[in-house]
C-alpha cells in the first residue's frame, strides 16, 4: 500500500519551502536594485541643483527654469509660491510649501521624495535645495520611467524563472519523496501482515534500499518473531483453556452487559437439552431465550449490577446449584457475568435417602424401645422389694432405654430440621424463653451448685420460640455437664443494627482448640469417655447449629483451656415496624 498522505505532505512541504525561499530572494534583489537606482538619481539631482543654483540671478526669469532640457526645474519662493516652472504655467500652480521635498530642504538644506505624478502618471524623484543667499528654493524632478520599465521586465523574467524552478523542485520532490516513502509503504504492509499472521518467514523487506532501512528491517524481523512466538503461546493457552472449560464437570455460561451469551460449554448443553439447538443457530441469544428460569435470570441480573449470587433451583427432574459472579475490567466496571451450574441431582438424592433412612430407623426403634421402657419400669417396681442385683439390672435397662429414647428423639428432630420443617416465627420475649430453659435444667444446675446469670440488652425477638428454647437448653445442658461445681454460666442477649446475639458463656475447663472446628458435627465428642459417662447423644450442638441456620443466622464457639467456653449465636434482627 503506497502512503499517499505522507508522500503528498513531503512534496508539498519541499515545494512550498523552495517557492518561499526563491520569492524572498527575488523580492530582496528587486528592492535592492530599485533603491540603488533611486539613490544614484538623487545624487545626480543634487549635483545638478547645486550647479544650477549658482547661475540663477532673476527668480522671475522663465529662461532660468529652461536651462536644463532633460530636467524639470521649479523655483519656489520661501512661502511656497511657485515663481517659475520649466514645464507648467507657474501662475496657475498651487502653493508648494507642503511638498515633502520642500519641507525637508527647509530643515536640512536638501530634501528628496519619490512619488507618482498625477499629471503624467509616472514616478519622479523630486529633489529640493534651499538657496543660502536668499529665501527661495530650487527644485528638480527626474523621471523614473526607465527604472519602472526595468522593474517590470524583471518581474516578468523572475516569474518565468520562478515557475521553471518550481517545476524542477517539484520533480525532485516527487523523486526524493517517492524514494523516502516507498520503504514506509512496505513497512506498513509488513506490519499489517505480521498483525494478521500472514507474514512469510525469511522474506526480505527493503530489497532496494540501504542504510537505516536495513536496521529497521532487522528490528522488524525480531518484532515479527516475538509476535509469532506470543501468538503461538496464546493459541496454545487458548486451546488448553478451551479444552478445560469445554470438558469441565460443571456447566458454564458467560453473558455480556446486554444479557447476550458470549461463552458456554458442553456440560451446559447437557444440563439444558434445548441449548444445543439454540447455540447451533446463533451465539448471541438472550439469556431469557436460553434458560426460562426466573431465578436464573434474576441471579444474572444481580451479577450485572456487581453482586454475586448463589441459588438452587429445579429444572425438570434435575436439581441445580448456580453461582453467578460479575465480570469486571481493571477499572472495576462490570462488562458481563459468568455463571457456573452444578448438577446436584445425585447429591440431593443421596441426602434424601439419608434423611429418609434416619426417619425410618428412628420410627422403627421407637416402638420396641417404648415397650422396653414400660417393662423395665414394671420390673423395677416389682424387684425393689427383693434382691439388690435385680434392681440394679432393671435400673440399667431403664437408663439405657432413656438414652436410646433421647437419641431417637434427637435424630427425629435433626431429620425434621434437615428436611425443611417450617418454623413458626413470631415476636417473643427473650427473657421468657431464657427463664423456661433455665427452669428445665434447674435440678441439674442446683445439683452442681452452679450459678446462671442472664442479661438482656434485647428482649423482643422474631424467632420460633420452641426452637430457640431448644438451642438454649442444649447449650445450657452442655455447660452444665462439662463444667465442675460452683461454676458460673452467663446468658447474654445483645443487639446491633442488623443482628441479635445470644451468648452462652462459662468459666469451666474450656475445650482444646484442636476440637473446635468439628464441634458441631453429629456424634462428635471432644471427650468420648466423659460424654458416655454423662449420657449425651452427641447431637445437641448439631441440632443447635441447624436451628440457628434455619433462622438465617450463624453460630460459632470460642474457648480457652482452663478459662472457659463461649457459644455465640447471631440471628437476623427484625423490627415490628417492618410488618
Wavefront OBJ file of the C-alpha trace (Angstrom):
o trace
v 0.000 0.000 0.000
v 1.513 3.325 -1.120
v 1.398 6.005 1.644
v -0.112 8.824 -0.408
v -0.728 11.117 2.562
v 2.903 11.107 3.682
v 4.104 11.411 0.070
v 1.832 14.418 -0.608
v 2.963 16.172 2.559
v 6.645 15.702 1.746
v 6.262 17.016 -1.839
v 4.135 19.996 -0.798
v 6.450 20.955 2.053
v 9.523 20.879 -0.215
v 7.758 22.853 -2.950
v 6.429 25.481 -0.535
v 9.816 25.920 1.137
v 11.579 26.303 -2.249
v 8.923 28.749 -3.511
v 9.128 30.906 -0.391
v 12.944 30.934 -0.457
v 13.132 31.923 -4.152
v 10.403 34.527 -3.760
v 12.197 36.072 -0.798
v 15.491 36.226 -2.733
v 13.804 37.755 -5.807
v 11.934 40.386 -3.819
v 15.054 41.288 -1.864
v 17.090 41.680 -5.108
v 14.355 43.740 -6.711
v 14.163 46.035 -3.690
v 17.954 46.444 -3.552
v 18.151 47.265 -7.289
v 15.366 49.837 -7.032
v 16.922 51.519 -4.024
v 20.326 51.735 -5.716
v 18.905 53.372 -8.866
v 16.870 55.868 -6.843
v 19.892 56.680 -4.685
v 22.027 57.340 -7.776
v 19.284 59.541 -9.234
v 19.149 61.557 -6.015
v 22.922 62.091 -6.060
v 22.869 63.234 -9.692
v 19.913 65.517 -8.990
v 21.716 67.016 -6.021
v 24.783 67.824 -8.105
v 22.636 69.378 -10.833
v 20.717 71.570 -8.359
v 23.908 72.863 -6.804
v 25.314 73.756 -10.220
v 22.139 75.459 -11.436
v 21.552 77.496 -8.297
v 24.829 79.312 -8.862
v 23.702 80.678 -12.267
v 20.187 81.820 -11.347
v 20.015 85.573 -10.691
v 16.463 86.541 -11.623
v 13.889 84.352 -9.907
v 11.163 85.554 -12.289
v 13.132 84.660 -15.384
v 11.424 81.819 -17.199
v 14.616 81.160 -19.101
v 16.356 80.178 -15.896
v 13.931 77.295 -15.495
v 14.540 76.185 -19.065
v 18.284 75.949 -18.680
v 18.164 72.124 -18.486
v 16.107 70.458 -21.232
v 16.197 66.967 -19.609
v 15.268 68.164 -16.156
v 12.124 69.708 -14.876
v 13.032 72.722 -12.744
v 10.868 74.739 -10.433
v 11.814 77.875 -8.490
v 9.801 78.299 -5.331
v 9.626 81.304 -3.010
v 10.207 80.902 0.696
v 6.471 80.932 1.367
v 5.877 78.130 -1.169
v 4.719 80.310 -4.069
v 5.858 78.904 -7.430
v 7.869 81.587 -9.222
v 8.558 79.656 -12.405
v 8.429 76.086 -13.752
v 10.076 74.589 -16.828
v 7.011 72.572 -17.877
v 3.944 74.346 -16.442
v 2.473 77.816 -16.063
v 3.555 78.965 -12.613
v 0.611 81.325 -12.250
v -1.881 78.509 -12.025
v 0.230 76.154 -9.923
v -0.716 75.592 -6.279
v 1.475 76.509 -3.329
v 4.412 74.053 -2.884
v 5.209 74.730 0.758
v 3.624 71.416 1.745
v 5.672 69.332 -0.671
v 7.752 66.727 1.257
v 10.997 67.596 -0.532
v 10.492 71.336 0.154
v 9.779 70.730 3.836
v 12.884 68.538 4.105
v 15.028 71.186 2.359
v 13.717 73.812 4.792
v 15.160 71.740 7.624
v 18.236 70.107 6.092
v 19.057 72.296 3.011
v 18.374 69.308 0.727
v 15.235 67.178 0.512
v 14.181 64.271 -1.696
v 10.950 62.383 -2.299
v 9.767 59.720 -4.751
v 6.157 59.846 -5.918
v 3.930 59.406 -8.916
v 2.998 62.405 -10.967
v -0.753 62.904 -11.086
v -0.469 64.521 -14.492
v 1.932 62.159 -16.304
v 1.157 59.027 -14.251
v 4.852 58.138 -13.947
v 7.144 58.195 -10.957
v 9.651 61.012 -10.344
v 12.478 61.610 -7.931
v 11.868 65.107 -6.592
v 14.791 66.997 -5.057
v 14.765 70.482 -3.497
v 17.593 72.755 -2.312
v 17.323 75.871 -0.207
v 19.363 78.777 -1.555
v 21.643 80.242 1.124
v 21.770 83.756 -0.388
v 18.015 84.223 -0.408
v 14.770 82.866 0.870
v 13.904 80.653 -2.091
v 14.132 77.018 -3.230
v 15.156 75.365 -6.435
v 13.508 72.034 -7.163
v 14.268 69.410 -9.765
v 12.430 66.257 -10.867
v 13.973 63.260 -12.638
v 11.577 60.692 -14.211
v 11.917 57.020 -13.172
v 10.237 55.721 -16.272
v 13.274 53.665 -17.318
v 13.575 52.210 -13.798
v 9.908 51.207 -13.708
v 10.230 49.562 -17.118
v 13.308 47.673 -15.930
v 11.454 46.520 -12.818
v 8.525 45.400 -14.934
v 10.845 43.392 -17.167
v 12.499 41.932 -14.066
v 9.129 40.870 -12.631
v 8.205 39.105 -15.863
v 11.553 37.336 -16.150
v 11.566 36.408 -12.488
v 8.057 34.979 -12.769
v 9.112 32.666 -15.595
v 12.264 31.755 -13.711
v 10.304 31.048 -10.544
v 7.848 28.852 -12.439
v 10.667 26.868 -14.062
v 12.461 26.418 -10.764
v 9.244 25.301 -9.066
v 8.682 22.660 -11.737
v 12.231 21.428 -11.198
v 11.783 21.411 -7.419
v 8.501 19.525 -7.747
v 10.181 16.945 -9.947
v 12.991 16.415 -7.463
v 10.483 16.450 -4.565
v 8.441 13.729 -6.214
v 11.536 11.630 -6.821
v 13.001 12.105 -3.347
v 9.601 11.753 -1.664
v 8.932 8.529 -3.519
v 12.340 7.188 -2.537
v 11.580 8.058 1.084
v 8.033 6.780 1.390
v 8.344 3.565 -0.603
v 10.085 1.792 2.313
v 7.440 3.242 4.643
v 4.737 1.718 2.460
v 6.498 -1.629 2.523
v 6.947 -1.268 6.282
v 3.229 -0.578 6.696
v 2.320 -3.601 4.593
v 4.758 -5.813 6.501
v 3.319 -4.716 9.841
v -0.203 -5.493 8.654
v 0.921 -8.963 7.602
v 2.601 -9.521 10.966
v -0.508 -8.426 12.843
v -2.755 -10.582 10.660
v -0.427 -13.584 10.909
v 0.160 -13.754 7.120
v 3.851 -12.830 7.206
v 6.153 -15.280 5.450
v 9.226 -16.096 7.454
v 12.573 -15.251 5.813
v 11.065 -12.729 3.369
v 13.286 -9.696 2.616
v 11.609 -6.374 3.215
v 13.744 -3.495 1.908
v 15.393 -5.216 -1.043
v 16.116 -1.958 -2.916
v 17.113 0.261 -0.007
v 20.132 0.570 2.222
v 21.390 2.313 5.333
v 18.988 2.764 8.224
v 16.244 0.831 6.442
v 18.214 -2.400 6.779
v 18.454 -1.787 10.533
v 14.705 -1.209 10.645
v 14.213 -4.441 8.719
v 16.324 -6.322 11.261
v 14.396 -4.815 14.181
v 11.087 -5.540 12.462
v 12.134 -9.128 11.855
v 12.723 -9.539 15.599
v 9.357 -7.957 16.340
v 7.711 -10.362 13.915
v 9.409 -13.333 15.556
v 8.308 -12.160 19.010
v 4.755 -11.652 17.792
v 4.737 -15.133 16.236
v 6.039 -16.668 19.456
v 3.467 -14.823 21.559
v 0.692 -15.805 19.153
v 1.735 -19.447 19.405
v 1.805 -19.261 23.206
v -1.602 -17.563 23.298
v -3.030 -20.070 20.828
v -1.820 -22.986 22.951
v -3.144 -21.392 26.139
v -6.445 -20.657 24.420
v -6.673 -24.240 23.204
v -5.844 -25.675 26.634
v -8.274 -23.338 28.399
v -10.930 -24.112 25.819
v -10.482 -27.852 26.324
v -10.599 -27.464 30.095
v -13.726 -25.303 30.028
v -15.396 -27.500 27.409
v -14.854 -30.724 29.363
v -15.179 -29.435 32.908
v -17.806 -31.163 35.002
v -19.861 -28.006 35.562
v -21.892 -26.001 33.089
v -20.515 -22.535 32.318
v -22.379 -19.628 30.730
v -20.984 -16.111 30.233
v -23.068 -13.143 29.093
v -22.283 -9.541 28.182
v -23.876 -6.470 29.751
v -26.809 -6.799 27.318
v -27.551 -10.343 28.582
v -26.302 -11.897 25.323
v -24.488 -15.242 25.539
v -20.772 -14.911 24.743
v -19.491 -18.283 26.016
v -20.856 -21.677 27.031
v -19.519 -25.228 27.312
v -20.668 -28.740 26.504
v -21.804 -29.514 30.045
v -24.255 -26.612 29.969
v -25.875 -28.070 26.850
v -26.163 -31.417 28.642
v -27.916 -29.786 31.597
v -30.338 -27.860 29.365
v -31.132 -30.021 26.345
v -32.656 -27.228 24.253
v -29.432 -25.178 24.319
v -27.680 -27.375 21.733
v -30.254 -26.399 19.097
v -30.225 -22.702 20.021
v -26.433 -22.407 20.101
v -26.125 -24.081 16.707
v -28.021 -21.150 15.154
v -26.521 -18.149 16.913
v -24.039 -17.081 19.522
v -25.971 -14.010 20.636
v -29.128 -15.462 22.126
v -30.636 -13.581 25.041
v -30.325 -15.266 28.430
v -34.110 -15.467 28.886
v -34.442 -17.178 25.499
v -31.890 -19.805 26.511
v -32.962 -20.615 30.067
v -36.517 -19.748 31.007
v -35.993 -19.961 34.761
v -36.849 -16.717 36.618
v -34.377 -17.436 39.438
v -31.510 -17.795 36.934
v -32.470 -14.584 35.153
v -32.622 -12.645 38.440
v -29.260 -14.067 39.595
v -27.537 -12.927 36.389
v -29.296 -9.562 36.625
v -27.855 -9.059 40.122
v -24.397 -10.041 38.846
v -24.618 -7.405 36.088
v -25.221 -4.921 38.915
v -21.997 -6.059 40.596
v -23.371 -8.565 43.139
v -22.508 -12.244 43.495
v -25.360 -14.706 43.902
v -25.781 -18.410 44.704
v -29.154 -20.086 44.095
v -30.669 -23.569 43.986
v -33.424 -24.437 41.539
v -35.122 -27.395 39.892
v -35.092 -27.919 36.127
v -37.300 -30.830 35.176
v -36.127 -33.763 37.271
v -32.724 -32.149 37.876
v -31.597 -30.199 40.922
v -29.098 -27.484 40.004
v -26.934 -25.095 42.003
v -25.889 -21.852 40.314
v -23.080 -19.486 41.354
v -23.021 -16.195 39.403
v -20.133 -13.699 39.533
v -19.742 -10.294 37.811
v -17.073 -9.882 35.114
v -15.119 -6.663 35.666
v -12.264 -4.896 33.902
v -9.227 -3.294 35.524
v -11.306 -0.201 36.387
v -13.815 -2.406 38.259
v -16.504 -1.698 35.661
v -18.892 -4.607 35.055
v -18.984 -5.736 31.416
v -20.729 -9.074 31.883
v -21.346 -12.027 34.183
v -20.372 -15.688 34.363
v -22.429 -18.445 35.934
v -21.322 -21.932 36.970
v -24.087 -24.561 37.008
v -23.612 -27.574 39.308
v -25.753 -30.668 38.804
v -26.576 -31.670 42.394
v -29.318 -34.138 41.496
v -27.390 -37.128 42.837
v -26.292 -35.221 45.929
v -29.883 -34.267 46.638
v -30.991 -37.847 46.094
v -28.320 -39.159 48.463
v -29.282 -36.542 51.031
v -32.917 -37.523 50.769
v -32.022 -41.194 51.165
v -30.052 -40.372 54.284
v -32.853 -38.259 55.743
v -35.411 -40.957 54.978
v -33.156 -43.586 56.492
v -32.778 -41.706 59.753
v -36.515 -41.069 59.943
v -37.398 -44.690 59.192
v -34.833 -46.163 61.572
v -35.888 -43.813 64.335
v -39.524 -44.708 63.808
v -38.788 -48.436 63.819
v -36.722 -48.167 67.005
v -39.188 -46.040 68.871
v -41.893 -48.730 69.257
v -39.780 -51.525 70.789
v -37.897 -49.034 72.943
v -41.184 -47.783 74.339
v -42.079 -51.339 75.259
v -38.654 -51.889 76.824
v -39.094 -48.804 78.897
v -42.554 -49.920 80.084
v -41.447 -53.441 81.030
v -38.335 -52.121 82.787
v -40.451 -49.746 84.863
v -42.712 -52.632 85.924
v -39.736 -54.869 86.630
v -38.073 -52.141 88.636
v -41.144 -51.642 90.832
v -41.535 -55.400 91.448
v -37.889 -56.003 92.241
v -37.211 -53.073 94.543
v -38.537 -55.111 97.425
v -36.333 -58.113 96.630
v -32.673 -58.563 95.588
v -30.404 -55.573 95.042
v -28.753 -57.041 91.932
v -32.103 -57.392 90.224
v -32.906 -53.741 90.968
v -29.556 -52.611 89.575
v -30.178 -54.665 86.453
v -33.590 -53.146 85.952
v -32.181 -49.636 86.542
v -29.557 -50.252 83.843
v -32.274 -51.329 81.411
v -34.246 -48.217 82.211
v -31.234 -45.917 81.933
v -30.224 -47.284 78.529
v -33.790 -47.167 77.318
v -33.929 -43.496 78.304
v -30.698 -42.886 76.444
v -31.991 -44.634 73.323
v -35.197 -42.616 73.523
v -33.169 -39.405 73.736
v -31.108 -40.495 70.756
v -34.187 -41.307 68.709
v -35.774 -38.019 69.718
v -32.692 -36.087 68.646
v -32.424 -38.000 65.383
v -36.036 -37.265 64.563
v -35.530 -33.639 65.496
v -32.437 -33.330 63.304
v -34.181 -35.078 60.421
v -37.070 -32.652 60.642
v -34.715 -29.666 60.562
v -32.827 -31.021 57.541
v -35.961 -31.902 55.618
v -37.157 -28.321 55.896
v -39.855 -28.433 58.567
v -41.402 -24.997 58.711
v -40.610 -22.618 61.552
v -43.392 -20.928 63.477
v -41.857 -17.493 63.906
v -43.354 -14.713 65.980
v -42.248 -11.846 68.194
v -41.477 -13.362 71.603
v -39.862 -12.248 74.835
v -36.224 -13.387 75.053
v -36.386 -13.174 78.849
v -39.326 -15.579 78.991
v -37.616 -18.138 76.709
v -34.438 -17.928 78.779
v -36.241 -18.474 82.085
v -38.056 -21.514 80.671
v -34.750 -23.034 79.556
v -33.162 -22.396 82.962
v -36.197 -23.885 84.682
v -35.944 -27.041 82.540
v -32.386 -27.625 83.823
v -32.913 -26.244 87.326
v -32.395 -29.579 89.087
v -29.138 -30.355 87.274
v -27.830 -26.827 87.873
v -28.668 -26.876 91.586
v -27.140 -30.341 91.944
v -23.752 -28.845 90.935
v -24.397 -25.580 92.817
v -23.809 -23.679 89.602
v -24.878 -20.064 89.080
v -26.706 -18.869 85.970
v -26.712 -15.123 85.230
v -28.941 -13.770 82.448
v -28.531 -10.301 80.859
v -30.993 -8.805 78.374
v -29.977 -5.938 76.098
v -32.566 -7.097 73.544
v -35.869 -8.575 74.689
v -38.218 -8.730 71.692
v -37.005 -11.229 69.080
v -38.626 -12.662 65.942
v -37.988 -16.434 66.154
v -39.568 -19.843 66.584
v -39.745 -19.759 70.387
v -39.796 -23.557 70.779
v -36.683 -23.991 68.611
v -34.685 -21.172 70.228
v -35.629 -22.520 73.664
v -34.294 -25.875 72.460
v -30.991 -24.165 71.468
v -30.746 -22.574 74.908
v -31.453 -25.891 76.658
v -28.823 -27.706 74.574
v -26.166 -25.042 75.229
v -27.025 -24.799 78.944
v -27.056 -28.593 79.254
v -23.655 -28.717 77.582
v -22.228 -26.144 80.010
v -23.830 -27.883 82.987
v -22.430 -31.308 82.093
v -18.868 -30.278 81.272
v -18.322 -27.617 83.952
v -17.441 -28.536 87.540
v -19.340 -27.485 90.652
v -19.610 -23.831 91.666
v -19.204 -22.725 88.049
v -20.776 -19.526 86.728
v -22.775 -19.670 83.480
v -23.772 -16.431 81.734
v -26.556 -15.952 79.184
v -26.480 -12.635 77.301
v -28.828 -11.201 74.687
v -27.175 -8.363 72.696
v -28.111 -6.486 69.537
v -26.779 -4.109 66.909
v -28.372 -2.581 63.803
v -28.615 -5.879 61.890
v -28.293 -8.807 64.293
v -29.335 -10.153 67.671
v -26.656 -12.087 69.579
v -27.250 -14.934 72.021
v -24.114 -15.731 74.049
v -23.834 -18.665 76.458
v -20.558 -18.401 78.356
v -18.999 -20.372 81.210
v -15.762 -20.279 83.187
v -15.244 -24.031 83.105
v -12.259 -26.086 81.891
v -12.597 -24.975 78.268
v -12.041 -27.024 75.114
v -8.804 -27.900 73.355
v -8.577 -25.741 70.171
v -7.986 -28.867 68.072
v -11.620 -29.904 68.622
v -13.283 -26.557 67.850
v -13.615 -26.921 64.014
v -15.555 -30.225 64.362
v -17.530 -29.454 67.487
v -20.851 -29.016 65.625
v -20.590 -32.311 63.714
v -23.070 -35.073 64.543
v -21.917 -37.519 67.194
v -18.575 -35.721 67.530
v -17.317 -35.666 71.119
v -14.229 -33.879 72.348
v -14.006 -36.352 75.252
v -15.592 -39.675 74.209
v -15.348 -41.397 77.596
v -16.702 -38.482 79.563
v -19.548 -37.929 77.101
v -20.748 -41.510 77.502
v -20.445 -41.169 81.280
v -22.558 -38.006 81.207
v -25.134 -39.595 78.905
v -25.091 -37.206 75.968
v -26.277 -38.218 72.500
v -23.683 -36.194 70.596
v -26.396 -34.398 68.621
v -27.164 -31.413 70.838
v -24.746 -28.959 69.213
v -25.596 -30.204 65.707
v -29.280 -29.565 66.406
v -28.492 -26.115 67.808
v -26.489 -25.266 64.683
v -29.284 -26.393 62.327
v -31.882 -24.379 64.238
v -29.771 -21.208 64.051
v -29.053 -21.762 60.348
v -32.768 -22.281 59.655
v -33.323 -18.850 61.204
v -30.833 -17.352 58.726
v -28.172 -16.885 61.385
v -24.800 -18.329 62.373
v -23.187 -19.979 65.386
v -19.570 -20.212 66.494
v -17.583 -21.275 69.538
v -14.670 -19.596 71.290
v -12.768 -21.391 74.018
v -9.559 -21.120 76.009
v -8.387 -24.135 78.037
v -8.768 -23.618 81.814
v -10.604 -20.301 81.272
v -13.968 -21.205 79.776
v -16.060 -21.505 76.640
v -18.427 -19.148 74.784
v -21.082 -20.150 72.252
v -22.143 -17.138 70.139
v -25.348 -17.289 68.074
v -26.264 -14.496 65.640
v -29.860 -14.077 64.442
v -31.212 -11.529 61.932
v -32.797 -8.568 63.679
v -36.403 -7.894 62.659
v -38.394 -4.866 63.837
v -42.141 -4.859 64.309
v -42.367 -1.793 62.061
v -41.283 -3.896 59.056
v -44.538 -5.891 59.202
l 1 2 3 4 5 6 7 8 9 10 11 12 13 14 15 16 17 18 19 20 21 22 23 24 25 26 27 28 29 30 31 32 33 34 35 36 37 38 39 40 41 42 43 44 45 46 47 48 49 50 51 52 53 54 55 56 57 58 59 60 61 62 63 64 65 66 67 68 69 70 71 72 73 74 75 76 77 78 79 80 81 82 83 84 85 86 87 88 89 90 91 92 93 94 95 96 97 98 99 100 101 102 103 104 105 106 107 108 109 110 111 112 113 114 115 116 117 118 119 120 121 122 123 124 125 126 127 128 129 130 131 132 133 134 135 136 137 138 139 140 141 142 143 144 145 146 147 148 149 150 151 152 153 154 155 156 157 158 159 160 161 162 163 164 165 166 167 168 169 170 171 172 173 174 175 176 177 178 179 180 181 182 183 184 185 186 187 188 189 190 191 192 193 194 195 196 197 198 199 200 201 202 203 204 205 206 207 208 209 210 211 212 213 214 215 216 217 218 219 220 221 222 223 224 225 226 227 228 229 230 231 232 233 234 235 236 237 238 239 240 241 242 243 244 245 246 247 248 249 250 251 252 253 254 255 256 257 258 259 260 261 262 263 264 265 266 267 268 269 270 271 272 273 274 275 276 277 278 279 280 281 282 283 284 285 286 287 288 289 290 291 292 293 294 295 296 297 298 299 300 301 302 303 304 305 306 307 308 309 310 311 312 313 314 315 316 317 318 319 320 321 322 323 324 325 326 327 328 329 330 331 332 333 334 335 336 337 338 339 340 341 342 343 344 345 346 347 348 349 350 351 352 353 354 355 356 357 358 359 360 361 362 363 364 365 366 367 368 369 370 371 372 373 374 375 376 377 378 379 380 381 382 383 384 385 386 387 388 389 390 391 392 393 394 395 396 397 398 399 400 401 402 403 404 405 406 407 408 409 410 411 412 413 414 415 416 417 418 419 420 421 422 423 424 425 426 427 428 429 430 431 432 433 434 435 436 437 438 439 440 441 442 443 444 445 446 447 448 449 450 451 452 453 454 455 456 457 458 459 460 461 462 463 464 465 466 467 468 469 470 471 472 473 474 475 476 477 478 479 480 481 482 483 484 485 486 487 488 489 490 491 492 493 494 495 496 497 498 499 500 501 502 503 504 505 506 507 508 509 510 511 512 513 514 515 516 517 518 519 520 521 522 523 524 525 526 527 528 529 530 531 532 533 534 535 536 537 538 539 540 541 542 543 544 545 546 547 548 549 550 551 552 553 554 555 556 557 558 559 560 561 562 563 564 565 566 567 568 569 570 571 572 573 574 575 576 577 578 579
